[in-house]
Amino acid sequence: MVQDHSHNFRAVSHPLRIHSGERALEQLPAELDRLKLRRAFVLCGRSLHDSTTLIASIRAQLGSRFAAMCVNMGADVDSERVEQAAAMARECNADCLIAVGAGSTTKACRVVAIRMAEEGPLAQLATRYDANGVGHSVRLLAVKVPIFNVLTAATTSQNRSGASIRDSASERQLEFFDPKTRATAVFWDAQALLTAPLSLTRSAAGMEFWWALMNLAGAGNENPLVQACRRQCWFIANAAFPRMNDAQDWRVRAELCAASLLRTRDEDDGGAPLGVLPGTHELRMHPITRATYMLAQALFNAGTGVTQSQATMALAGAAIRAFGQWCPDAVSDMADLLGAPSHRPGQVAMHLDDRLRNAGFTVDLRARGLSRKQCGKVMERALHTFNCNADGWMNDKTDSLQDMLNSVT
């Protein structure tokens, strides 16, 4: 019998300070002073450092609190770069980390904090998989330095406990989980958000739209806190679609940041946006979400040249066709939310693909040079996505996953 999560649940609130607005970054020194922090180590990407004035502005705000910086924490950060950044942070006696960027930088920052405090190579600190393919997180007990995230684009990584990076030696993905690496404060500063190119904002808008649709579909059994998060996410994401092409409107970008933060709170409030709750074997989120996320992340991490957003948009309809049979209620909800004329998976998938295409999102990965030969290791990577397959439920669904891949390659 399926458990009633609408009244039986556990919610945990984590301390987080949020600063949003046209001069939000002016609060950064006060945040450091509040915790008596004096040695800030800044992490960012090369392009952000060289092509904008944002990092110089942050350095000026920090004044004597600025200790050092690492500027190679952009896209596709690997374990070698994390090791270098952690060594630099230790060398300058950093007592806090400031990540400036979006998902890649904020995730890498958490792993840097772990490596600063924990002994042993990163591979030994990462999630381990047993013979059945079930992942087990390593307990990381050392105290971690506070983290402050200055966002340039919306990302759920702004307030997460987990992170993943590519192992530079083996090319496999290393996954980490440590609640002590949650951000102390996040900044949705107008200047910072406007540094991101419009393409990145559009990508964030597309991802928030997809996630909001996936999470609200089939959410009727979730508790009131989770349902509130998901409904507001859908309201924000659906409203952002016609406004996302305004390059100068930082408010749209801040609203997307709010939507991504609400997705994080979904899990804190007792939901399970991906996979199952710890200690259970019950599938909480429908397999359409899991399958799309698993393959999109694997395509990105396999070095195919396809971003996770592009892969997600391309796989969105294919996932409904391949996995809709296991979650008819969720497919029905998607049809209602999208205004699709039919509740049949194939028709809902077509309606979603048409909406994404009409909004200007690329859904044909073949045109971007992705071939089936490149996808050789994608399935293995996908099945080892801990937060989507911790229960091993997808291990015998490889034919359906392969159908999805075949549809876009």
N, C-alpha and C positions, 0 to 999 in steps of 0.2 A: 504494500500500500504506500502511495506517495505521501511523504510527510507534509503537514500543513505548515508552511513557512510564514503564512500571513499573521500568525499569532505566536508561534514558537520560534524565537530568534534571539541572536546575541548581537548587539551593536557596541562598537568601541569608538570613542572619540579621541583623536590624537591632536595634541597642541600644534597649531599652525597659525602663523601671522601672515596676512595677505595685505599687500599694498598695491593699489591700483589707481592710475590716474596720470595726468600730464606731468607731474613732478614727483612721482612715486619713489624714484631712486634717491631722492633727498633724505629718505628715511633709513637708508642703508647704514650710515654711521651710527645712528641711534640704536639700530638693532645690534650692532657689534658692541656698542657701549653697554647695552642692557645686560649682556653676558660677560662683560669685561674681557672682550677679545681684542688682541692687539697685533696679531700676525696673520693677515688674510692672504691666502693663496688663490689666485684667479685662474680659472680654466675657461678656454674658449677655442673657437676654430680660427684657422689662419685667415680665411676670407673676412670674417667679422672684424678681426683685429686690423687687417690691412685696408679694408675698403670702407670702414665706417669710423665715426668718432666716438662710438659708444664705449669702447674699452678705455680710451683716454679719459672720458667723462667719469667713468667708474673709478679709475685710478685717482683722479682729482678729488672725488668724493671721499675716498679712503684716506688720502693724505698719508700721514706717518703709519697708518695701520696696514698699508700695502707692503707685503713681504716679497712676493715674486709672482710670476705667472707662467703658465704653459699654454702655448697657442696652437697646439696640434691636436686638440680634442674635438675636431669636427666630425664629419660623417665617417662611418666605418672604422671607429676606433678599435684597435686590437690590443692584446695583452701586453705587447712590447711597449706601446705608447703609455699604457696605464702604469706599467712598472716604472718607466722614466719619470712620469709625472709624480708618482708617489715618492720616488727618491728625491726629487726636487723639493717637494713639500716638506719632507722630513729634514732635508738639509737646511732649509730656511726656518726651521722650528715653527711651521704654520700651526696655528691653533684653530683655524676654521678654513673652509673651502667656499669659494663663490663660483658657481657655474653660470656662465653667460651663453645662452643659446637655446636649443630646443631639446628634442629627445635624445639624440646621440650624446650630447655634452652632459646633460643631467644624469643619464645612466652611467656614463664613464666616471663622473664625479663620485658617485656612490661606490664604485669599485675602487677608485683611488683612496677613498676614506677607509675602506676595508683593508686594502694593502698597506696603508700607513700604520695600521694598528695590529694586524694579525701576522703571525710568523708563518713562513712557508710559501712556496710558489702558488700562483693564482689557481692552477689546475687542482691543487689539493684543497682549496677553499671553496670550490664550485660544487654545485649540485651533482650528486653521483647517481648513476642508474644501475639497478640490479639486473639479474639475468632475464627478468620478465619485462624489462624496459620501464620499470616504475622508478621515478626519481625520488631522491631523499636529500633534502637540504642539509648542508653542514652547519652545525651550530657555531656561530661566530660571536664569542663572548666578550672580546676586548671592547673597551670604551672607544667610541668614534668621535671625531671632531664634528662640531656643528656645520651644517651645510645650508647655504643660502642660494636660491635659484632665481636668476634674472632671466625671464623668458623673452625670446624673440619670436616665438610662435607657440600656438597651443599644443600641449602635450600632456598626457596622463603621467608621464615620467616626472612631472614637477613635484609630486608628493607620494612617490612609491617607496616600497621597501626592497623591491627586487630590481635586478639589473642583469643584462647580458652583454657580453662582448665576444669578439672572435679571438680564438687562441692563435697567435701568430705562428706557432710551431706546427700544430696539427690541423689548423683551419676549421676545427670544429667549434661549436658555440659553447661558451662557458656561461653558466647561469648562477647567480648569487641571490641570496635572500638574507637581509639583516634589518630588522625593524629600527635599529639604532641609526640607520642612514637616511631616515625620513628627513625632509627639509625642515629647518627651523622657521624659515620665512620664505615666501615667494613674492616676486615683484612683477606686476603687469604694467610696466611703465610705458607711456606713449612713445617716447623716443626709442626705447628698446624694441618695441613691437613693430615700429615703422622701418626698422633696419632690414627686416626680412623682405625678400622679393615677393611680388604678388603671387608668383607661382607657388611659393611655400604657404602663403595664406590660403590659396585655393585648395592646396593639398590638405591642409588642416581642416578646412570647411567640409571637404568631401569625406574625410575620415570621420569627423564628428557626426555628419549626417548618417553615414553607414552604421556607426556604432550605436547611435541613438535609435535607429530603426531596429537593429538587431536586438538591442537590450530591452526595448519596450515591448516587442513582440513576445508573447508568451509570459509576460510578467505578472499575470493575474494572481499567481500563487505566492508572490513575494510580499514581504511585510510593508506597512504603510510608508516607512522611511525610504526603502528602496524604490517603491513605486513613485514617490515624490521626486527623487533624484532623476529617475528615468523619464518621467513626463516632462520635467523642466529641461532636460537635455534635448529631448525631441523638439520642444517649443523653440529653444535657442537655435538648434542646428537647422531646422526646417525654415526658420525665419532668416537665417544667415545666407541661404542659397542665393536669393536674388540680390543680395547686397555685397557678395564676396568679391566682386570685381572693382570695388572702389579702393584704389591703392592708398588713398590718403585718410581713410576712415579707421583710425586706430581703435575706435569703440567696437567695431565688428570683431577685430582681433582679440580684444579683451573679453568680449562675450564668448568667443570660442575657447579662450583660456578657462572661463568659468564653467563651460560645458565639460571640458576635459577634467577639471577638478571634481565636478559632480560625479563623473564616472568613477573616479578613485573612491569617493565617499560611498558609492554604491556598495562596494565590497566591505568597507568599514561598518556600514549600517546593517550588515547581515546578508547581503546579496553575494552571488558568485558569478560575476560576469563571464568568467572563463573556467571551465572545468568543474571541479567538485570542491566542497568545503573540506578542510583538513579533517582527517579521521573518518570520512564517509566514503561511500562508493556510489552515491546517488548523483545522477547527471542533473545539474541544476540549470545550466544554460543550454539551449538547444544546439544540436550539432552543426547547424549551418554556420553559426558564429565560430565555433571551434575549428571547423574544417577550413574556413576562409583564412582565419588568423594563422593557423599552422602553416599552410602552404605559402601565404604571402610573406610571412617572416622567413621561411626557408628559402624562398626565391631570392629575397633580398640578401640574406646572409651567405648564399651560395656564390655571390659575386657575379650574378648574371647581368648586372647593370640596370636592373629593374628596382625601383624603389618599392618600399612596403605599401605605400599609398597606391601606386600604379597597379601593383599586383592585386591589392584588395579590390580596387574598382573593376579590374578585369575578371576576377573570380566571383564577384558578387552574385551575378545571376546563375553562374554554373553551380555554385554551392546550393542554391535553392533547388535546382533541378536534381542534383545528386543526392541531397540529404533531406529534402522536404518530406519524404515518406516517413521519416522518424519523428517529425514534429509538425503534424498538420495544424494544430492550434496556433503555433507561431506563424506559419505561412498565412493562415486566415487573418491574423492580426496585421501582418505586413500588408496584405491586400487592402484592408480597411484604412490603414495609415497612409498608404500611397494613393488611395482612390482607384485601385485597379478594378477592372470590371469583372474579374473572375478570381476565385480562391484556389484555382488549380496551380500547383507549383510552376509549371511551365509558363503559364500566363503571367503570374506574379513576377517571375524571373525576367520575362521580356519587358514588363512594365518598368521594373527597376533599372534594367540596362538602358532602356530608352531615356529614362529621366537623367541618368548619369551622362549619357552621350549628349543629350540636348543641353546639359549644363557645361559641356566642353571638356569632360573628363575622357581621357584616352582609355579605351577598354580592349583594344587590339594589341596585344603584346608581340604578335608576330611582326607587326610593323616596326617595332623597336628592336628587332633582331633576335628575339628570344626563340630558341629552337629546342626541340625535344632532347637533343643530345646534351644540352646544357643542364637539363633537369635530372640527370642521372642520379645525383646525390640528394636531390631535393626531398624525396620521400623519407629517406633515413633521417634527415635533419628535422623534417616536420614531425615525425613520430616521437622525437626526443624534445618536443616543446613542452616543458614541464607543466606550465600553468594551463595547458589545453589537454594534456594527456596523462596527467598524474595517475589516473585510474586505469590506464591502458585500454580504455573503451575503443579508441580508434585503431588499435592494432589489427583488428580483423575487418577493417573498413577500407583497406588499401585499394580495392577495386574502384570504390566510389571516389576516393581521393585521386586516383589515376585518371578517372574520367574527367575530373575537373581540370587536371593539368593538360590532358589531351585537347580539351576544348579551347585552350588559349595558346597552344604551341603547335 
